[in-house]
């Protein structure tokens, strides 16, 4: 596939922007919307985890399918599911109906994201992987930073169901752009289905790769934090302890994503120059510190500063583990390796809100933040010991 800046922007970055605008529009009101059905904190967390469980169920099958049948079909089907289920979420009549739609939405999200990361694994060279993934991340963060504020404003003015209608509209826009601009990689089209079969041996080979398995562990922890802390506990803590309204909670979450946006492109260059491991370790340590700050905040200003620190810490949390995982599996089936990688992330996506919701029900809304900090530190220690560096320009220049 011939690549150009315009092609990258329209086929990779712009659809990601609209998908993440939609996802993040509902993020500040999602726990509150679930709570409006008069359920416990644990069931509120289950509403978020149902989406993640749908992704979990689909990740590996989608990875196998994209190796056999192509990347673009799954992107289109996944985007369509996101748009349709967003509309159904808005008209849900009870909590359990809402839960089913969230599960199906998770299936669509897996189709879109797994096929998208597989496409990136196909077309990116090692020396550009950190940078281009950072541009991809930047467009997602542009959507994610704008979405919560838009969602909070929309909910405050038109009701708590209104953000889901906006989500459906952004899904339709992304669907049209994907249909027009995304092309199947020629290399994959030529060898489609050849040597791409799923087997236990392939999974064992992938998991025995220490760099790949540590990248998977890192993405597990990052997704655990995103849905458990940023997606669930921060809104609930801001509402239940600090007494903030929906619009204000949306701005708090936006501060984290704006800091992500500011730092993500410099972090992408650092990933290519210094290597994959240092940015991952730095991200984990700063994120652990931010998790300790949140439960000690007492007002809007303090929780906003904690959100900025969280955004700084997570600025390399998306692209650095993905670059490490992609580097270490270039000779493996890309769809299966990316599907398994995302499976680890979505396990964290599923269990994070549930575990932290149970902790909050039993020990209060501050305790989950302390638990999260400890989990991140353990992950950083394991990655520092066991992962091997896969690529860095600094080392190559020193040798030559």
Secondary structure by P-SEA (a helix, b strand, c coil): ccccaaaaaacccaaaaaaaaaaaccccaaaaaaacccccaaaaaaaaaaaaaaaaacaaaaaaaaaccccaaaaaaaaaaaaaaaaaaaacccaaaaaaaaaaaaaaaaaaaaaaaaaaaacccccaaaaaaaaaaaaaaaaaaacaaaaaaaaaccccaaaaaaaaaaaaaaaaaaaccccccccccccccccccccaaaaaaaaaaaaaaaaaaaaaaaaaaaccccccaaaaaaaccccccaaaaaaaaaaaaaaaaacaaaaaaaaaaccccaaaaaaaaaaaaaaaaaaacccaaaaaaaaaaaaaaacccccaaaaaaaaacccccaaaaaaaaaaaaaaaaaaaaaaaaaaaacccaaaaaaaaaaaaaaaaaaaaccccccccaaaaaaac
